[in-house]
C-alpha cells in the first residue's frame, strides 16, 4: 500500500513527563469544586439556573373541563347525525366566556355559546366550532340568536379539555436538577409558583496581573497594552451563568497582588490571567504559592500550555479555588473554555459539562508541530449537501484575539496527529450556533 506523503504522527513529540493531558488537568481541577447552596428567587430571575427542589402542583391543570374552541357546547347525541345538508337546530339557552362560570346546563335539544378556555356547562360533552354552525350567516342576516344550526356531527369529548389532562393535582411537574428554561418557568407559573429554590450562581473574581496593563479608557502609553483578558473572561463567566466580579489589575508587586487576593477570596472562584509561564515574573507565582496550595502545570494543548491551579485558604471557611490563565489573550479564552467553563457549570448544579461538538470537513489544514492538542479558531458553515465545513480565521497566533472574535468554533487536531489535512474531518467545539444552522 502506498504511504501518504506525510505522516499523521507528529514529527517532534517532546512530551514533558510533567505535561498533563487536557483530561487529566480538567479532572484535577473539577475534583475541588462542589455544587453551591440553594437560594430562593423570584420566578422570572431563575432562567438558566438549576432547580434545588421538586415543584409539586397543588391544582389540576386545567382545573376544570373547558372548551378548546370558540363555539357551542352541546350534547353529542343531539348532533350525531348533523351535516351541512341535514343540519340540526338547537335552542341557545345561554353563554359563557373565559373567566366566567356557566349559569345554565345543556339539556336535550339545547346549546350554550362558549368561548375558548371557558368552563363546560353541566350536561355538555362536546363543543362544535363556530365555523361548523350558521352563526356568521345568521348574524349577517340579522336573524334570531336564540337558535343555532349545527352543520357537523360531534363525538363525546370533541374540542373539550378535561380537568387535569395536562397536570394532575399532587403531581411533580418539575424535578430537582431541572435547568430552568422559558418552558419550565411557564410550567412553574401555571401551578401558581411565584418563587423557586435554585442553585445559586457562582460569584467569580477576575484578576489581571502585570505592570504593562492599562484599563480601557486610560490614555495609551508606549510599552503598555490594554487589559482585554479581564473583559473577555468576565463576558465568558456571564455567558455560562456565573456572576463576574472584576477586581482590576494587580501590579507585579507582592503588596498589590496580595491586596487584590484579599478581596478575591470572598468569592466562590478566582480567575487570574498572566504570570504563570516559566518566563514570567516570579512575584505572581511566589505570592500564589505563598498563600495556598498552588501548582503550575504544563498542559498538552496549544494554545494555553501554561496553567496554574490551586486553593486559597480562607480563615474559618472553605478554601477558594484559583485558576491562573495564561496572559496571551487567545490562550486565556481557550483555557477558560476547557477548564473554567466546566467548573462554573458544576457549581451551578449542571450535569452536561462538555462543550457541544460536531464533525466538520476542514477547508484548511491544521498543523501540529509539537505533539500537543491544537485548538484552531474556525468558522463553521453548513454546505448545500447538509455537511458542516470549517475554515481557519486567519493567523492562529496566541496573541491574535481577532481570530477568536471571527470564530464560531475550535477545530481540534489531536495530540497524536501531525496534521488534519484540508478535506479531512475534524471535531469542532462550537462556541456559537449560527442561525443558518437551523
Wavefront OBJ file of the C-alpha trace (Angstrom):
o trace
v 0.000 0.000 0.000
v 1.333 3.434 -0.901
v 2.046 5.579 2.138
v 0.876 9.209 2.255
v 3.491 11.865 1.685
v 3.082 12.997 5.290
v 2.649 11.059 8.480
v -0.292 11.532 10.803
v 2.170 11.286 13.683
v 3.826 14.473 14.929
v 7.398 14.729 13.717
v 8.607 16.140 17.043
v 6.991 14.722 20.141
v 8.606 16.471 23.082
v 6.294 15.057 25.719
v 7.416 16.528 29.010
v 6.968 13.914 31.737
v 5.187 16.530 33.825
v 2.930 17.692 31.000
v -0.733 16.883 31.708
v -3.351 15.898 29.191
v -6.373 18.163 28.937
v -8.480 15.428 30.530
v -6.115 14.942 33.473
v -5.912 18.683 34.125
v -9.698 19.011 33.990
v -10.237 16.072 36.352
v -7.809 17.536 38.887
v -9.500 20.919 38.691
v -13.084 19.677 38.973
v -12.251 17.498 41.990
v -12.025 20.705 44.032
v -15.439 22.090 43.097
v -18.876 21.351 44.527
v -22.449 22.303 43.800
v -23.276 25.553 45.580
v -26.121 26.017 48.023
v -29.656 26.961 47.017
v -31.345 30.345 47.119
v -34.958 31.444 46.787
v -35.540 33.651 43.759
v -38.497 35.259 42.013
v -39.644 33.037 39.181
v -38.564 35.453 36.437
v -34.970 35.507 37.752
v -34.381 31.729 37.601
v -33.674 31.403 33.860
v -30.692 29.099 33.288
v -30.446 28.013 36.916
v -30.923 24.517 38.313
v -33.887 23.622 40.499
v -32.972 22.626 44.054
v -36.461 21.297 44.859
v -39.275 19.337 43.276
v -42.138 21.524 42.109
v -45.449 19.862 43.024
v -48.772 21.038 41.662
v -51.485 21.830 44.194
v -54.135 22.007 41.466
v -55.332 20.172 38.391
v -54.412 21.797 35.061
v -56.775 22.571 33.543
v -58.596 22.984 36.876
v -61.944 22.238 35.174
v -63.169 20.783 31.913
v -63.116 23.631 29.399
v -63.593 24.435 25.763
v -60.690 24.194 23.325
v -62.582 26.269 20.725
v -64.965 29.191 20.339
v -68.285 27.542 19.553
v -71.323 25.874 21.103
v -71.386 23.395 23.972
v -73.779 20.591 23.072
v -74.805 17.035 23.835
v -73.041 14.863 21.238
v -76.132 12.663 20.968
v -78.210 15.654 19.816
v -75.939 16.375 16.821
v -74.765 12.864 15.946
v -76.412 12.928 12.511
v -75.989 16.577 11.595
v -74.298 17.725 8.391
v -74.266 20.716 6.045
v -77.071 19.095 4.044
v -79.005 17.947 7.093
v -78.332 20.387 9.945
v -79.712 20.127 13.479
v -81.335 23.167 15.087
v -80.773 23.709 18.828
v -82.112 26.308 21.237
v -79.383 28.600 22.647
v -80.043 28.904 26.385
v -77.034 30.956 27.470
v -73.393 31.786 27.017
v -70.152 31.522 28.980
v -66.896 33.443 28.463
v -63.353 32.585 29.577
v -63.078 33.532 33.236
v -66.821 33.180 33.762
v -68.975 30.355 35.083
v -71.927 28.781 33.272
v -75.292 29.545 34.897
v -77.309 27.081 32.846
v -76.998 23.408 31.928
v -77.189 21.837 28.487
v -80.376 19.815 28.340
v -81.525 17.728 25.344
v -82.192 19.985 22.367
v -80.231 22.958 23.741
v -76.784 24.532 23.355
v -74.671 27.089 25.216
v -72.483 29.577 23.349
v -68.924 29.151 24.748
v -65.507 30.745 24.308
v -62.070 29.125 24.369
v -60.989 28.304 27.929
v -64.450 28.741 29.436
v -65.759 26.000 31.766
v -68.039 23.475 30.090
v -71.658 23.640 31.337
v -73.235 20.634 33.032
v -74.725 18.263 30.513
v -72.384 19.218 27.650
v -69.962 16.572 26.360
v -68.735 18.250 23.152
v -68.138 21.642 21.564
v -68.988 22.457 17.949
v -66.794 25.282 16.498
v -68.490 28.414 15.156
v -67.387 27.540 11.627
v -69.496 24.355 11.771
v -72.653 26.358 12.543
v -74.679 29.078 10.823
v -73.705 31.747 13.375
v -71.941 34.042 10.917
v -74.723 33.774 8.337
v -77.339 34.360 10.992
v -75.602 37.452 12.382
v -75.035 38.966 8.923
v -78.705 38.496 8.149
v -79.780 39.916 11.498
v -81.651 36.723 12.329
v -82.606 35.382 15.724
v -79.742 34.394 18.031
v -81.611 32.104 20.391
v -81.440 29.297 17.842
v -78.348 27.825 16.209
v -77.995 25.465 13.279
v -75.337 22.748 13.748
v -73.852 21.618 10.430
v -71.366 18.990 11.612
v -71.617 15.931 13.814
v -69.697 15.787 17.106
v -68.487 12.875 19.196
v -68.242 12.884 23.009
v -65.123 14.784 24.073
v -64.715 16.757 20.858
v -62.989 20.124 21.497
v -63.081 19.702 25.275
v -60.034 19.732 27.536
v -60.613 17.513 30.551
v -59.712 18.664 34.046
v -56.184 17.506 34.913
v -55.332 16.392 31.381
v -52.088 18.430 31.446
v -51.154 18.228 35.139
v -52.835 16.314 37.939
v -53.050 17.634 41.485
v -50.067 16.462 43.634
v -48.004 15.578 40.547
v -44.318 16.538 40.390
v -44.250 18.895 37.413
v -40.540 19.802 37.634
v -37.893 17.686 39.352
v -34.903 18.920 41.323
v -31.954 19.134 38.954
v -34.012 20.567 36.097
v -32.452 23.510 34.243
v -34.934 26.364 34.120
v -35.731 27.346 30.544
v -38.667 29.506 29.380
v -40.904 26.421 29.159
v -40.087 25.324 32.705
v -40.689 28.839 34.001
v -44.094 28.782 32.320
v -44.939 25.420 33.919
v -43.969 26.699 37.371
v -46.147 29.766 36.864
v -49.062 27.608 35.696
v -49.161 25.856 39.067
v -49.053 29.159 40.925
v -45.402 29.347 41.981
v -44.064 32.855 42.438
v -40.592 31.887 43.701
v -38.350 28.838 43.367
v -35.358 27.399 45.191
v -32.490 27.127 42.710
v -28.753 26.530 42.945
v -27.227 29.965 43.190
v -24.931 31.401 40.567
v -21.205 31.377 41.469
v -19.513 34.709 42.047
v -16.246 34.676 40.112
v -13.460 37.119 40.988
v -11.423 38.163 37.931
v -7.894 39.496 38.336
v -5.475 40.645 35.640
v -1.776 40.868 36.544
v 1.054 42.898 35.081
v 2.725 46.296 35.229
v 2.215 46.710 31.479
v -1.577 46.791 31.624
v -3.869 49.762 31.121
v -7.616 49.740 31.643
v -9.742 50.649 28.628
v -10.405 54.368 28.767
v -6.933 55.237 30.066
v -4.618 57.209 27.818
v -2.430 54.868 25.806
v 1.289 54.993 26.624
v 4.296 53.392 24.909
v 5.210 49.986 26.291
v 1.711 49.384 27.617
v -1.220 47.292 26.420
v -4.883 47.437 27.262
v -6.311 44.844 29.623
v -8.525 42.729 27.347
v -8.360 39.475 29.324
v -10.495 40.659 32.223
v -13.230 41.728 29.830
v -13.159 38.542 27.756
v -13.211 36.413 30.894
v -15.996 38.455 32.505
v -18.123 38.023 29.380
v -17.467 34.271 29.364
v -18.375 33.969 33.051
v -21.657 35.732 32.416
v -22.322 33.696 29.259
v -22.127 30.453 31.196
v -24.255 31.610 34.115
v -21.802 32.949 36.672
v -21.624 36.415 38.196
v -18.356 38.125 37.152
v -16.693 40.429 39.668
v -13.803 42.288 38.042
v -11.222 43.308 40.656
v -8.991 45.256 38.321
v -5.261 44.925 37.764
v -2.744 43.567 40.268
v 0.694 45.035 39.657
v 3.885 42.995 39.794
v 4.460 43.561 43.480
v 3.746 41.387 46.475
v 1.701 44.142 48.101
v -0.515 44.792 45.083
v -1.266 41.148 44.364
v -1.920 40.295 47.999
v -4.328 43.215 48.336
v -6.343 42.044 45.329
v -6.347 38.429 46.512
v -7.586 39.519 49.952
v -10.720 40.711 48.176
v -10.822 37.822 45.708
v -11.111 35.091 48.366
v -14.524 36.454 49.357
v -15.897 34.886 46.190
v -16.574 31.329 45.035
v -13.861 31.102 42.376
v -10.852 33.228 41.451
v -9.551 33.515 37.885
v -6.292 35.318 37.208
v -4.553 35.941 33.916
v -0.800 36.110 33.181
v 2.116 35.386 35.453
v 2.016 31.596 35.100
v 4.613 30.984 32.368
v 8.208 29.964 33.062
v 9.491 33.333 31.911
v 7.027 35.453 33.905
v 7.979 37.477 36.945
v 8.343 35.237 39.977
v 6.294 37.564 42.152
v 2.996 36.239 40.818
v 3.920 32.594 41.277
v 5.548 33.269 44.649
v 2.511 35.104 46.018
v 0.082 32.448 44.798
v 2.202 29.625 46.216
v 2.723 31.522 49.468
v -0.996 31.951 50.047
v -2.092 28.404 49.379
v -1.721 25.125 47.546
v -0.912 26.349 44.050
v 0.622 24.193 41.323
v 1.983 25.336 37.966
v 1.170 22.920 35.172
v 2.124 22.417 31.583
v -0.894 21.084 29.703
v -0.550 19.209 26.421
v -2.507 21.761 24.406
v -1.892 24.675 22.082
v -2.559 27.457 22.756
v -2.720 27.661 26.581
v 0.083 25.307 27.631
v 0.903 27.069 30.957
v -1.756 26.863 33.654
v -1.892 27.412 37.385
v -4.416 25.896 39.750
v -4.773 25.627 43.477
v -6.669 26.573 46.607
v -6.536 29.836 48.513
v -7.177 29.336 52.256
v -9.990 31.244 53.931
v -9.880 31.525 57.732
v -12.852 29.641 59.141
v -14.166 28.729 55.697
v -13.671 26.510 52.667
v -10.608 27.175 50.513
v -11.388 29.087 47.318
v -10.257 27.511 44.012
v -7.974 29.658 41.856
v -7.351 29.109 38.159
v -4.421 31.000 36.649
v -4.893 31.507 32.901
v -2.069 32.363 30.517
v -1.567 36.020 29.631
v -1.877 35.706 25.852
v -5.480 36.663 25.081
v -6.307 33.680 22.840
v -4.713 31.289 25.334
v -6.821 32.782 28.112
v -10.041 32.218 26.148
v -9.138 28.653 25.113
v -8.108 27.693 28.657
v -11.274 29.238 30.063
v -13.462 27.182 27.716
v -11.693 23.934 28.611
v -11.324 24.390 32.376
v -13.208 27.350 33.870
v -16.447 26.773 31.986
v -16.950 23.209 33.302
v -16.144 24.356 36.851
v -18.755 27.112 36.700
v -21.375 24.715 35.324
v -20.573 22.169 38.055
v -21.008 24.807 40.781
v -24.396 25.658 39.278
v -25.507 22.028 39.571
v -25.487 21.280 35.849
v -24.689 17.779 34.600
v -23.702 18.449 30.991
v -20.212 19.913 31.337
v -18.772 19.128 27.920
v -18.627 21.579 25.065
v -21.105 20.902 22.210
v -19.033 19.256 19.475
v -19.731 18.485 15.820
v -17.728 16.995 12.960
v -16.771 19.311 10.115
v -14.779 18.988 6.900
v -11.726 21.224 7.057
v -11.224 23.620 4.155
v -7.736 24.424 5.516
v -5.090 22.209 7.076
v -4.324 22.270 10.804
v -0.630 21.698 11.545
v 0.511 20.155 14.832
v 4.193 20.987 15.347
v 4.907 19.509 18.751
v 2.509 16.759 19.770
v 0.047 18.920 21.662
v -3.706 19.093 21.161
v -4.344 22.040 18.859
v -7.425 24.221 19.196
v -7.678 26.074 15.890
v -10.080 29.003 15.563
v -12.502 28.340 12.728
v -15.735 29.466 11.118
v -18.174 26.580 10.673
v -20.760 26.764 7.899
v -23.340 24.312 6.600
v -22.790 23.371 2.956
v -25.500 22.729 0.366
v -25.137 18.972 0.952
v -26.018 19.453 4.613
v -22.493 18.745 5.897
v -20.516 21.162 8.069
v -17.366 22.756 6.680
v -14.807 24.771 8.649
v -12.101 27.224 7.651
v -9.435 28.941 9.723
v -9.988 32.530 10.799
v -6.521 33.577 9.742
v -3.302 33.851 11.769
v -3.509 31.334 14.636
v -1.021 33.056 16.943
v -1.980 33.073 20.616
v -1.848 36.872 20.629
v -4.303 37.318 17.724
v -7.513 37.967 19.636
v -9.333 38.877 16.435
v -9.027 35.214 15.423
v -11.376 34.371 18.311
v -13.769 37.202 17.544
v -14.142 35.884 13.989
v -14.620 32.244 15.064
v -17.687 30.231 15.985
v -15.744 27.095 16.898
v -12.451 25.460 17.875
v -11.347 22.721 15.450
v -9.215 20.093 17.178
v -6.105 18.364 15.910
v -5.364 15.565 18.420
v -2.005 15.111 20.125
v -1.136 12.034 18.076
v -1.635 13.606 14.648
v 0.825 15.837 12.822
v -1.862 17.373 10.605
v -5.512 17.474 9.762
v -5.455 17.956 6.019
v -7.869 20.066 4.028
v -10.719 17.764 3.073
v -10.418 15.676 6.241
v -12.930 15.711 9.085
v -12.156 17.295 12.445
v -14.038 17.545 15.715
v -15.120 21.143 16.327
v -16.146 22.555 19.680
v -18.903 25.038 18.902
v -18.741 28.451 20.530
v -21.926 29.707 18.915
v -24.667 28.228 16.716
v -25.328 30.420 13.674
v -28.980 30.947 12.788
v -28.443 29.369 9.375
v -27.755 26.030 11.102
v -31.423 25.729 11.997
l 1 2 3 4 5 6 7 8 9 10 11 12 13 14 15 16 17 18 19 20 21 22 23 24 25 26 27 28 29 30 31 32 33 34 35 36 37 38 39 40 41 42 43 44 45 46 47 48 49 50 51 52 53 54 55 56 57 58 59 60 61 62 63 64 65 66 67 68 69 70 71 72 73 74 75 76 77 78 79 80 81 82 83 84 85 86 87 88 89 90 91 92 93 94 95 96 97 98 99 100 101 102 103 104 105 106 107 108 109 110 111 112 113 114 115 116 117 118 119 120 121 122 123 124 125 126 127 128 129 130 131 132 133 134 135 136 137 138 139 140 141 142 143 144 145 146 147 148 149 150 151 152 153 154 155 156 157 158 159 160 161 162 163 164 165 166 167 168 169 170 171 172 173 174 175 176 177 178 179 180 181 182 183 184 185 186 187 188 189 190 191 192 193 194 195 196 197 198 199 200 201 202 203 204 205 206 207 208 209 210 211 212 213 214 215 216 217 218 219 220 221 222 223 224 225 226 227 228 229 230 231 232 233 234 235 236 237 238 239 240 241 242 243 244 245 246 247 248 249 250 251 252 253 254 255 256 257 258 259 260 261 262 263 264 265 266 267 268 269 270 271 272 273 274 275 276 277 278 279 280 281 282 283 284 285 286 287 288 289 290 291 292 293 294 295 296 297 298 299 300 301 302 303 304 305 306 307 308 309 310 311 312 313 314 315 316 317 318 319 320 321 322 323 324 325 326 327 328 329 330 331 332 333 334 335 336 337 338 339 340 341 342 343 344 345 346 347 348 349 350 351 352 353 354 355 356 357 358 359 360 361 362 363 364 365 366 367 368 369 370 371 372 373 374 375 376 377 378 379 380 381 382 383 384 385 386 387 388 389 390 391 392 393 394 395 396 397 398 399 400 401 402 403 404 405 406 407 408 409 410 411 412 413 414 415 416 417 418 419 420 421 422 423 424 425 426 427 428 429 430 431 432 433 434 435 436 437 438
